């Protein structure tokens, strides 16, 4: 089915066969439809912005809040351990993705056209996990340094 002309879209709105008036009616209808679409998209955007955080975002928000309020060596040690544990988990996921990528490269004939998609997706996830793990390790080392620099009494 092809595209409809504007006359087919509007239909017989008026009986007067004046083409200029038909065009005005068409523009008026399209403005109303455009306004409805814009309103729907605005409402959708508002709902998406008010959506609650995912559990992962909430966990990171708690960690960020704890890092901002850390004032004692024990606080910084705790944060350093938490960042190290997170980094270990991320590196384990990166290792899994590396093995999966190797499998996709060796057995690409099993996946047909999807083989390259799977390889590139897995490679991107691998890089993402490695990058985030590296950043997390930096945060852990920062908090270890802070814990060693702060006196025990504070």
Backbone torsions as a table, in degrees:
resi	resn	phi	psi	omega
1	UNK	NA	128.3	-176.3
2	UNK	-86.1	-176.5	177.5
3	UNK	-73.6	145.1	179.0
4	UNK	-89.0	148.7	174.3
5	UNK	-77.0	166.9	-177.9
6	UNK	-66.8	-27.7	178.4
7	UNK	-70.8	-37.8	177.7
8	UNK	-68.5	-34.9	-179.4
9	UNK	-68.1	-43.5	-177.6
10	UNK	-77.6	-39.9	-179.5
11	UNK	81.5	-174.8	-178.8
12	UNK	-76.1	87.6	-177.4
13	UNK	-80.6	-44.8	-179.6
14	UNK	-130.1	160.3	-178.3
15	UNK	-87.6	-15.9	-179.9
16	UNK	-74.4	122.2	-176.9
17	UNK	-80.9	29.7	179.8
18	UNK	-74.9	114.1	-177.6
19	UNK	-64.6	-32.3	179.6
20	UNK	-65.5	-41.0	179.1
21	UNK	-69.1	-38.0	176.7
22	UNK	-58.8	-42.4	-179.0
23	UNK	-65.8	-40.1	178.7
24	UNK	-62.9	-42.6	178.8
25	UNK	-63.0	-43.0	179.0
26	UNK	-60.3	-45.7	179.6
27	UNK	-61.9	-41.2	179.6
28	UNK	-62.8	-43.1	179.5
29	UNK	-66.6	-42.4	-179.0
30	UNK	-66.6	-34.4	176.3
31	UNK	-63.8	-40.8	178.3
32	UNK	-64.6	-43.4	179.9
33	UNK	-65.5	-40.9	179.1
34	UNK	-63.9	-40.7	178.5
35	UNK	-62.8	-40.3	178.5
36	UNK	-64.8	-42.2	179.6
37	UNK	-64.8	-43.7	178.5
38	UNK	-62.1	-41.4	178.7
39	UNK	-64.1	-42.2	179.6
40	UNK	-64.0	-42.4	179.1
41	UNK	-66.2	-36.4	177.7
42	UNK	-64.2	-44.2	178.8
43	UNK	-63.6	-42.3	178.9
44	UNK	-62.5	-42.6	177.6
45	UNK	-63.6	-40.3	178.2
46	UNK	-63.8	-44.2	179.0
47	UNK	-63.8	-39.5	-179.8
48	UNK	-67.5	-35.7	-179.2
49	UNK	-73.3	-24.1	179.6
50	UNK	-92.0	1.6	-177.7
51	UNK	-65.6	145.5	179.2
52	UNK	-68.6	159.3	-180.0
53	UNK	-71.5	152.3	174.6
54	UNK	-72.7	162.4	179.3
55	UNK	-59.2	-35.0	179.4
56	UNK	-66.8	-43.3	177.9
57	UNK	-64.1	-39.0	179.1
58	UNK	-64.0	-39.7	178.8
59	UNK	-64.2	-44.0	179.7
60	UNK	-67.4	-33.1	176.6
61	UNK	-65.2	-39.5	176.8
62	UNK	-64.2	-42.1	179.4
63	UNK	-64.3	-42.5	179.4
64	UNK	-62.9	-42.4	179.2
65	UNK	-63.8	-41.9	178.9
66	UNK	-64.8	-37.8	179.4
67	UNK	-66.9	-37.2	179.2
68	UNK	-69.2	-31.7	-176.9
69	UNK	-95.8	1.3	-178.5
70	UNK	-68.6	127.5	-178.5
71	UNK	-133.7	-14.9	-179.0
72	UNK	-112.8	159.9	176.4
73	UNK	-58.5	-34.0	179.4
74	UNK	-64.8	-39.5	177.4
75	UNK	-61.1	-46.8	-178.2
76	UNK	-67.8	-37.2	176.1
77	UNK	-62.6	-43.0	179.2
78	UNK	-61.8	-45.0	178.5
79	UNK	-64.1	-40.1	179.3
80	UNK	-61.9	-43.7	177.8
81	UNK	-62.9	-40.8	179.8
82	UNK	-63.4	-43.9	177.9
83	UNK	-65.6	-38.4	178.1
84	UNK	-64.4	-42.2	177.8
85	UNK	-62.6	-41.5	178.1
86	UNK	-63.7	-42.0	179.3
87	UNK	-62.9	-40.2	178.0
88	UNK	-61.9	-42.3	178.9
89	UNK	-64.5	-41.8	179.2
90	UNK	-65.3	-39.7	178.7
91	UNK	-68.1	-33.3	175.7
92	UNK	-65.5	-40.9	177.0
93	UNK	-65.6	-38.8	178.4
94	UNK	-63.5	-38.5	178.5
95	UNK	-64.5	-42.0	176.9
96	UNK	-60.4	-44.5	-179.9
97	UNK	-65.5	-34.6	178.2
98	UNK	-64.9	-42.1	177.6
99	UNK	-65.9	-40.0	178.2
100	UNK	-64.7	-40.8	177.9
101	UNK	-62.6	-42.1	178.4
102	UNK	-62.0	-41.0	177.7
103	UNK	-62.1	-46.2	179.5
104	UNK	-61.8	-36.5	179.9
105	UNK	-71.6	-39.6	-178.7
106	UNK	-75.6	-35.6	-174.1
107	UNK	-114.0	38.1	-176.4
108	UNK	-62.0	-25.6	-179.6
109	UNK	-66.4	-18.9	180.0
110	UNK	-75.9	-22.5	-171.6
111	UNK	-108.0	-3.4	175.7
112	UNK	59.0	-130.7	-177.4
113	UNK	-65.9	-25.5	-177.4
114	UNK	-79.8	-6.3	-175.5
115	UNK	-58.6	-49.2	-178.5
116	UNK	-67.4	-36.0	176.8
117	UNK	-62.9	-45.2	179.8
118	UNK	-63.8	-40.6	179.3
119	UNK	-63.9	-47.1	-177.0
120	UNK	-68.7	-37.7	178.0
121	UNK	-64.9	-44.4	-179.8
122	UNK	-66.6	-39.3	178.3
123	UNK	-62.9	-41.7	179.4
124	UNK	-64.5	-42.6	177.0
125	UNK	-63.6	-40.4	178.3
126	UNK	-59.0	-48.2	179.7
127	UNK	-63.3	-39.7	-180.0
128	UNK	-63.4	-46.6	178.9
129	UNK	-62.0	-42.3	179.7
130	UNK	-64.7	-41.6	-179.3
131	UNK	-65.3	-45.6	-179.6
132	UNK	-67.0	-37.2	177.2
133	UNK	-63.6	-40.5	178.4
134	UNK	-62.9	-43.9	177.6
135	UNK	-63.6	-39.6	-179.6
136	UNK	-65.7	-38.4	177.4
137	UNK	-64.6	-38.0	176.6
138	UNK	-62.6	-41.8	177.8
139	UNK	-62.8	-41.2	-179.9
140	UNK	-63.0	-44.2	-179.5
141	UNK	-66.8	-35.4	176.9
142	UNK	-60.8	-46.7	-178.5
143	UNK	-70.0	-29.9	174.1
144	UNK	-65.8	-41.9	177.4
145	UNK	-63.6	-42.2	179.0
146	UNK	-63.1	-39.1	179.5
147	UNK	-66.2	-36.0	-179.8
148	UNK	-76.6	-26.2	-178.2
149	UNK	-82.8	-30.6	-178.1
150	UNK	-75.9	139.6	174.7
151	UNK	-70.0	153.5	-176.9
152	UNK	-65.5	-28.9	-174.8
153	UNK	-70.4	-22.2	-174.9
154	UNK	-82.2	NA	NA
